[in-house]
Amino acid sequence: MTARPVAVVRATAMRWVLGGVIASLLVTVMAPCFLSSLRVYEWSPELDGYVLKEGYVHRKRDEGWASTRYGPYGFASVARLGGSDASTVMIWGDSYVEAHQVDDEQKTVCQVNNALSEQGLPQFRAVAVGRACWSVADYYFKIPQYEKLVDPVCHFIVLAEYGLNDLCPDGETFVSEPALQFVRRSLVDSRRSAVIAGLHRWGLSDMLLAPWKAVRTVLVSGRNIRFSLGPRKEADEPTAGSGCRLLASESEPNAVIESWSYALERLKARSSRPIVLVLVPEVPRLERGAVCLVDPQSEWRRRLARLCTAEGVGCIDMTATLVNDYRATGKFSRGFHNGKPDSGHLNARGHWLLSRQICAYLDEHKDTLLKTNYALHAD
C-alpha cells in the first residue's frame, strides 16, 4: 500500500473518531435537557425505607415537561410540615399523586392547600405521599411510619390507574393464594441506588444520564428478543381474581368484592384515622376518533361505593366531576402536549379538579374529622 492510500485511511479514521467524540460530547451536554433524570434515593430510618433524597430535583421529560423538588422524608418541597396548629390530611397514591408530570405548584397537594386557605379552612393542611407503582399493600405497610411523622387526621387514597386495579390481587404485593394477603416489598434496588447516589454526589449523574439510559434500554429490550419462528404468543390477560387490570362485566363479583373487603378491612385495622378512597376513572377519553364520556367500570364503582358505605370508609367518585368539566370546558383532565391528549397521567387541569373534590369533602366533613382527631388525642 502506497503512502497516499495510508494517509487517506488515517485521515478518514481520524474524522470518524473525532466525529464520534464530538457527537458524544453534544449528547452528554444536551441529554439532561430532554431526558428524565435518574431518581436519587436515601435511606430513612424513621420510615424504614428508601425515600427520594432531600434537595433532589426530578426532571420529567417523556410525559409532560416539569420539575419536582424534594424536601425531608421524601415529601415534595411544597409539603407543609410543622409550624402550624392545622390538622394534617395525607393524600396517598401512585405516580398520579407523585405527579412528576406537572410542576410543584400544579400538584394536587399544593392546590389543596391553596384552596383551603382561599375557602377559609385554615384548620386543615395537606401533605402528599406518592410513588410510581405503589398499590394498596404499600399504603398498608407505610401508613404507621408516616402517621408517626405527621399525625394526620385522615387518609385520602387516590385510585386513578387501570380503573380499580389497585384494590385487586396482583400476585405480587396482594396475593389471593392460598389466602388473601398483603406482601411487603421494596421498589428500590439498593445497589443500583447507591451507584446513582454516588454519581449525584459527585455531580456526574447528568453527564452519564444518556449512556446510563442507553445501556438500560438495550438490556431491557434484550430480554424481549426471541430467536424462534412463528407468531408471538401473547401473555394471558389478568383476571379479576389474580390482578384485574380492567374489571369486565363478566368478572366474578364474589371474588372481586371479597378482595375489596379484605383490603378495606386491613386498611381500617392499620389506622385509627378515617380513610377516604378517591376514584378517578379514565373519562373523558378518545375512542375511534370520538370523545367517550361513559365509564366502562361504572357498575363496579357503584359496587365499591356501596361496600365503602358498609365498611365505614369514605368514598369520592370523580366520574361526574370529570365528565361535567369536559362538557363545560372541552378540556381533558389527562394527557400532555408531548403525548395523547386524553390518556396518561393527570395534567394540571386534572390535579385542579382532584384538589377541589378533596377540599369539598373536607368542608363537608370538617366537624366529624376534627372531633375524631380531638378524641384520638384526648385518649
N, C-alpha and C positions, 0 to 999 in steps of 0.2 A: 504494500500500500504506500503510495507516494505521500509526501509531506502535506500536500494540499487537501486530499480527502481526510487525512487525520485531523487537520485543523478544522475542517468543516464539521466533522463529527464532534470534536471537542467543543466547538462554539455552540453547536445545537444542544449538546448535553448541558452546557452551562446555562443556556437560555431556559431549558426545561427546569433545571434545578432552581435557578433564580426566580422563574415564574412561580414555581411551587412554593418557594419561601415567601414571596410577596403575597400570593393568594392566601396562604395560611395565616400570615400576619393580619391581612384585611379581615378574614373570617373571625380571627381571635378578637380583634378590636370591635368589630361590628356585631358579633353574635349576641352580646348581652342586651343589645337594643331590641332584638327580635325574638329571643328565646326566653322562655320562662326560667326563672332562677332555680338553683338546687336548694332544697329545703335544709335548713341548718337546725338541728335539734340539740337539746341539752337535757341531762337527767335532772328530774325534780324529785328530791326525797319526799317533799310534802305530798306530792301527787302520786308517788310510787310509779313513775313512768316518764317517758320522754315527752317534752313539750318543745315547741318552736322557740328558739333562743331569744332572750330579751335583747332588743336592739336590732334584731334581724329584719330586713325589708324584703318581702317576697314580691317579685315581679311576675305578673301573669300576662302572657302574650298570645297563646294559642286560642284562647276564648276570652273575648274582652281585652282590654288594654289598661291594666290597673296595677296599683302597688298597695301592699298591706304591710303596715308597720306593727311589730310585736313588742308588747310590754312584758311585765313579770308574769310567770306561771303560764306562759303561752297565750295569754289574752291579747287580743288586738289592742293597740295603743289607745284606742278610743274608750276602752273599758274604764269605768269609774269605780276604783277600788278605794275604800276607806275615805275618811274625812267627811262623812255625811251621816245624818241620822235617818236617811231614807232606807226603806226596806228594799233589799235586792231581789230581783227576779232573774232567774237563769234561763237562757234560751239555748237549747241543745239541738244539734243536728249534724249532718254530714257536710259534704262540700257546699251544700246550699247555704248553710249557716257560716261556714268558713269563709265563703264569699270572696275568694281571690279574684273573681272576675270584675268586681267593682271596687272603686276607691273607698277608703275608710269612712268618709262622710256619707257614702251612699249605702252602707251596710245596714241591715235591719236593726242591729243593736244601737247604732248611732241615731238612726231615725226614730226609734222608740224613745230614747232619752230626750231628743229634741221635742218630740210630740208631747211627752209627759210634762215638760216644762211649759209648753205653749198651752196645754189644756188644763193647767192648774192642778196637776197631780204630782206635787213635789215629794209625796210620801213614798214614791217608788223610783228606783233606778234599775237599769238592766245591764247585765253582762252576758256575753255570748261565748259558748264553747262549742266549736265545730271542727271536725277533721274529715277529710275525704275518706270514704269507705267505712265510716262508723255506722253502727246499727244499734238496735235496741239492747243487745248484750253489752256493748261498750258503755252505753249510758248506765246500765245497771251496775257495772263494776266501778265506774268512775264517780258516780253521784256522791258517795260518802266522803271521798277525799276533797271534792270541791265544796261540799257543804261546810267542811271544817274551815275552809279559806274564806268564804264569802257569806255564810249563814243565810241562804236565800229564803224568801217567804213562799216561793213556789217554783215549779219547773215547767217550762214550755218545751215540748219535744216536737220539732218540725219534721214531718214526713213528706218529702217532696220528690224523691227519686223513685222511678219504677212503681208508681202508684203506692200500694200498701205493702210493698215487699219487705220493708224493714221489720214488720211485725210477724213475719212468717219464718219458719225454719229455713236456714240456708245451707245446712250440712257442715258448717264451719264454726260459726260463733253461736248458732242456735240450732241444736240438733233435735231430731224427733225420734231417733232410735238409739238405745232401746226404750228411752223415755224422753220427754221434752226436757231440755236442759240448756242453760247458757254456758258457754265456754270462754274462759279468759284468753286473750291474745294480745300481741303487740304488733303493730303495723310497721315498726321501725327496726331495721336491721342494724344492730349495734355496731358492727364492724364497718359497714358502709357509712353509717352516720359519723363515726369517729374520723374517717378519711375526709368526708365533706367538711366537718367542723374544723379539721386541721387546715384544709385549703382556705376556708373562710377566714380563719385566724391570721393566716399569712398573706391574705389579700390575693389569693390565686384562684378563687372559685370562679370568678368571671373569665379569667384568662383561659381556664381549662374547661369552660362550660361547653363549647362546641365539640371538642374531642370527646368529652365525657358522654354527651348525649349521642354522638355518632356511634361510639362503641356500644353503648347500651341498646341503641336501635338495632344494630347488627346482631347482638346477642339475642334480643327478643325475637327478631324476625327469623333467626336461625332455628329457633325451636319449632317454628311452623313449617319449615322446609320438609318436603316429603319427596321420595325418590321412586315411589310406586306409580304405576299407570292406572288409569281409570278415574271415575268420578270420585270426588272427595266426599267422605262420609261426614254428614253434619252432626253436630252434637245434639243429643236429645234435649227437647225443651223441658225446663224445670216444671214441676207440678206443684199444686197448692200445698202438698204435704212435705215437700223437700226443698222449698225455696221458690216461691211464686213470684216470678218477675212481673207478670201482669195477671191478676186473677181473672179467670174466664168464667163465663156463666155456668159452664159445666163442672167447675171445680167443686170438690166435696165440701159442702158448708160445715158439716160437723167437725172435720179435721181443721179447717181454717179457723172457725170460732174457738176451738179448743186451744190452738196455738196462740190466738189473740188473748184469750182468758189467762193463759199461763203467763204471757208477757206482762199484762197489766197487773196481775196479782203479785208478780215478782217485783215490779217497779214500786208498787204500793208498799210492799214489805220492806223495801230498801230505804224508803224515806218517809218521814212523818209529815213532810210538806205536801201540799196539793200538787197533783200532776195534771197537766193540760196537753192533750195532743192537738197539733195544728196540721190539718190535712190540706196539702197543696196539690191539687190534681193538674194534669197536663192539658189544661184548656186555657185559652183557645189554642188551636193548632191547625196546621195545614194538612189536608188530606186530598190528594189528587187535584191540587191546584185550587181547592176551595177551603174557606175557613170553617172549621168544625168547632161547635160550641157544646157538643154533647160529650159528657164524661162516660166512657165505656164501663167504668167501675162504680157508677153512681149507686147501684143496688148494694154493692159491697160496702160503700161508705155509709150508707144508711144502717146497714147491719152493725158496723163498727160503732157508729154513734149511739145506737141502742145499747150495745154492750158497755160502752163507756158510762152511760147513764146508770146502768145496772151495777157497775163496779165502782161508782163514785169517782170517776175520772172525768175531768173536763174535756171538752172537745170543741174545736173550732174548725168548721168546714168552709174552706175558702172558695168553693166552686162558684157560688152565686156572685161573690165579690169579683172574681176574675172575669166571669162572663159579662157581668153588667159594666165593668170598667171598659172592656173591649168595645161593647156596643156604644158606650158613651164617647170614647176617645179614638177608637180604631188602632190602639197601640197594643202590642204583645207584651206580656209580662216576662217572657223568656226570650233568649236569643240576643246576639250582638252583631255589630257591623261586619265582623270577620267570621261569621257563621250563618246558620239558618235563622231567620227572624222569629220562628215560632218554637224552637227547640233548644235544649241545653239548659244551662243554669238560669236562675232569676237575674234579670237585669235590674237597673236602678228603679224602674217602674214597679217591677215585681217586689223588690225589697220595700218600697214605699207602701204598697198595698198590704204586705205582710205585717209591717210595723203598725199600720192603722188598726188591723184586726186585733193584734196583741194589746194595743192601748185601749181599744174598746172593751175587751174582756176585763182588763184591769179596772177600768172605770166602773163597769157593771158589778164587779165582784170585790171592789176595794174594801168594803166593810167586813165581809166574811174573811178575806185574806188577812187583814190587819188584826182581826180578833183571833184568828188561828195562830198568827205569829205571836201575839201577846200571850196566849195560853201556853204555847210551847216554851217561851222564855220565863213565864211565871213559875213553871214547874222546876 
